């Protein structure tokens, strides 16, 4: 249970980070 929760949390965190990085790169390239 705990391992599954940590894995799900890690996957969510990675998706969030990837999205933030893409948004940051897009904003940076616009300038």
PDB file as gemmi writes it, atoms N, CA and C in Angstrom:
CRYST1    1.000    1.000    1.000  90.00  90.00  90.00 P 1                      
ATOM      1  N   UNK A   1       0.837  -1.199   0.000  1.00  0.00           N  
ATOM      2  CA  UNK A   1       0.000   0.000   0.000  1.00  0.00           C  
ATOM      3  C   UNK A   1       0.876   1.255   0.000  1.00  0.00           C  
ATOM      4  N   UNK A   2       1.800   1.307   0.933  1.00  0.00           N  
ATOM      5  CA  UNK A   2       2.657   2.501   1.039  1.00  0.00           C  
ATOM      6  C   UNK A   2       3.502   2.661  -0.229  1.00  0.00           C  
ATOM      7  N   UNK A   3       4.057   1.543  -0.702  1.00  0.00           N  
ATOM      8  CA  UNK A   3       4.896   1.615  -1.903  1.00  0.00           C  
ATOM      9  C   UNK A   3       4.072   2.108  -3.094  1.00  0.00           C  
ATOM     10  N   UNK A   4       2.852   1.584  -3.227  1.00  0.00           N  
ATOM     11  CA  UNK A   4       1.995   2.008  -4.342  1.00  0.00           C  
ATOM     12  C   UNK A   4       1.703   3.501  -4.245  1.00  0.00           C  
ATOM     13  N   UNK A   5       1.439   3.961  -3.017  1.00  0.00           N  
ATOM     14  CA  UNK A   5       1.140   5.382  -2.820  1.00  0.00           C  
ATOM     15  C   UNK A   5       2.345   6.229  -3.196  1.00  0.00           C  
ATOM     16  N   UNK A   6       3.528   5.801  -2.759  1.00  0.00           N  
ATOM     17  CA  UNK A   6       4.736   6.576  -3.069  1.00  0.00           C  
ATOM     18  C   UNK A   6       4.996   6.589  -4.571  1.00  0.00           C  
ATOM     19  N   UNK A   7       4.759   5.454  -5.219  1.00  0.00           N  
ATOM     20  CA  UNK A   7       4.974   5.380  -6.667  1.00  0.00           C  
ATOM     21  C   UNK A   7       4.010   6.315  -7.396  1.00  0.00           C  
ATOM     22  N   UNK A   8       2.754   6.298  -6.990  1.00  0.00           N  
ATOM     23  CA  UNK A   8       1.756   7.161  -7.616  1.00  0.00           C  
ATOM     24  C   UNK A   8       2.123   8.623  -7.395  1.00  0.00           C  
ATOM     25  N   UNK A   9       2.582   8.935  -6.182  1.00  0.00           N  
ATOM     26  CA  UNK A   9       2.960  10.317  -5.875  1.00  0.00           C  
ATOM     27  C   UNK A   9       4.158  10.732  -6.723  1.00  0.00           C  
ATOM     28  N   UNK A  10       5.135   9.836  -6.854  1.00  0.00           N  
ATOM     29  CA  UNK A  10       6.332  10.136  -7.646  1.00  0.00           C  
ATOM     30  C   UNK A  10       5.940  10.379  -9.100  1.00  0.00           C  
ATOM     31  N   UNK A  11       5.032   9.548  -9.628  1.00  0.00           N  
ATOM     32  CA  UNK A  11       4.598   9.723 -11.019  1.00  0.00           C  
ATOM     33  C   UNK A  11       3.894  11.066 -11.190  1.00  0.00           C  
ATOM     34  N   UNK A  12       3.056  11.439 -10.237  1.00  0.00           N  
ATOM     35  CA  UNK A  12       2.346  12.718 -10.319  1.00  0.00           C  
ATOM     36  C   UNK A  12       3.347  13.861 -10.276  1.00  0.00           C  
ATOM     37  N   UNK A  13       4.331  13.744  -9.396  1.00  0.00           N  
ATOM     38  CA  UNK A  13       5.338  14.798  -9.254  1.00  0.00           C  
ATOM     39  C   UNK A  13       6.115  14.937 -10.551  1.00  0.00           C  
ATOM     40  N   UNK A  14       6.502  13.816 -11.148  1.00  0.00           N  
ATOM     41  CA  UNK A  14       7.271  13.889 -12.392  1.00  0.00           C  
ATOM     42  C   UNK A  14       6.447  14.542 -13.486  1.00  0.00           C  
ATOM     43  N   UNK A  15       5.171  14.177 -13.591  1.00  0.00           N  
ATOM     44  CA  UNK A  15       4.307  14.781 -14.619  1.00  0.00           C  
ATOM     45  C   UNK A  15       4.204  16.284 -14.386  1.00  0.00           C  
ATOM     46  N   UNK A  16       4.053  16.687 -13.133  1.00  0.00           N  
ATOM     47  CA  UNK A  16       3.927  18.110 -12.819  1.00  0.00           C  
ATOM     48  C   UNK A  16       5.210  18.836 -13.187  1.00  0.00           C  
ATOM     49  N   UNK A  17       6.350  18.247 -12.821  1.00  0.00           N  
ATOM     50  CA  UNK A  17       7.639  18.880 -13.119  1.00  0.00           C  
ATOM     51  C   UNK A  17       7.823  18.991 -14.625  1.00  0.00           C  
ATOM     52  N   UNK A  18       7.502  17.926 -15.355  1.00  0.00           N  
ATOM     53  CA  UNK A  18       7.653  17.949 -16.813  1.00  0.00           C  
ATOM     54  C   UNK A  18       6.815  19.069 -17.416  1.00  0.00           C  
ATOM     55  N   UNK A  19       5.588  19.217 -16.938  1.00  0.00           N  
ATOM     56  CA  UNK A  19       4.702  20.268 -17.448  1.00  0.00           C  
ATOM     57  C   UNK A  19       5.274  21.640 -17.136  1.00  0.00           C  
ATOM     58  N   UNK A  20       5.754  21.820 -15.905  1.00  0.00           N  
ATOM     59  CA  UNK A  20       6.317  23.118 -15.507  1.00  0.00           C  
ATOM     60  C   UNK A  20       7.542  23.435 -16.361  1.00  0.00           C  
ATOM     61  N   UNK A  21       8.380  22.431 -16.583  1.00  0.00           N  
ATOM     62  CA  UNK A  21       9.591  22.643 -17.389  1.00  0.00           C  
ATOM     63  C   UNK A  21       9.214  23.046 -18.806  1.00  0.00           C  
ATOM     64  N   UNK A  22       8.207  22.386 -19.374  1.00  0.00           N  
ATOM     65  CA  UNK A  22       7.794  22.723 -20.743  1.00  0.00           C  
ATOM     66  C   UNK A  22       7.270  24.154 -20.793  1.00  0.00           C  
ATOM     67  N   UNK A  23       6.447  24.522 -19.800  1.00  0.00           N  
ATOM     68  CA  UNK A  23       5.900  25.882 -19.771  1.00  0.00           C  
ATOM     69  C   UNK A  23       7.038  26.887 -19.637  1.00  0.00           C  
ATOM     70  N   UNK A  24       8.009  26.562 -18.781  1.00  0.00           N  
ATOM     71  CA  UNK A  24       9.134  27.475 -18.560  1.00  0.00           C  
ATOM     72  C   UNK A  24       9.938  27.638 -19.848  1.00  0.00           C  
ATOM     73  N   UNK A  25      10.210  26.522 -20.526  1.00  0.00           N  
ATOM     74  CA  UNK A  25      10.973  26.592 -21.771  1.00  0.00           C  
ATOM     75  C   UNK A  25      10.222  27.402 -22.823  1.00  0.00           C  
ATOM     76  N   UNK A  26       8.908  27.210 -22.908  1.00  0.00           N  
ATOM     77  CA  UNK A  26       8.111  27.958 -23.888  1.00  0.00           C  
ATOM     78  C   UNK A  26       8.182  29.444 -23.593  1.00  0.00           C  
ATOM     79  N   UNK A  27       8.014  29.812 -22.332  1.00  0.00           N  
ATOM     80  CA  UNK A  27       8.049  31.218 -21.945  1.00  0.00           C  
ATOM     81  C   UNK A  27       9.437  31.792 -22.207  1.00  0.00           C  
ATOM     82  N   UNK A  28      10.469  31.014 -21.933  1.00  0.00           N  
ATOM     83  CA  UNK A  28      11.846  31.496 -22.126  1.00  0.00           C  
ATOM     84  C   UNK A  28      12.132  31.726 -23.608  1.00  0.00           C  
ATOM     85  N   UNK A  29      11.665  30.815 -24.448  1.00  0.00           N  
ATOM     86  CA  UNK A  29      11.919  30.945 -25.884  1.00  0.00           C  
ATOM     87  C   UNK A  29      11.175  32.141 -26.475  1.00  0.00           C  
ATOM     88  N   UNK A  30      10.046  32.507 -25.889  1.00  0.00           N  
ATOM     89  CA  UNK A  30       9.284  33.639 -26.422  1.00  0.00           C  
ATOM     90  C   UNK A  30      10.044  34.943 -26.237  1.00  0.00           C  
ATOM     91  N   UNK A  31      10.878  35.027 -25.195  1.00  0.00           N  
ATOM     92  CA  UNK A  31      11.579  36.289 -24.904  1.00  0.00           C  
ATOM     93  C   UNK A  31      12.792  36.488 -25.749  1.00  0.00           C  
TER      94      UNK A  31                                                      
END                                                                             
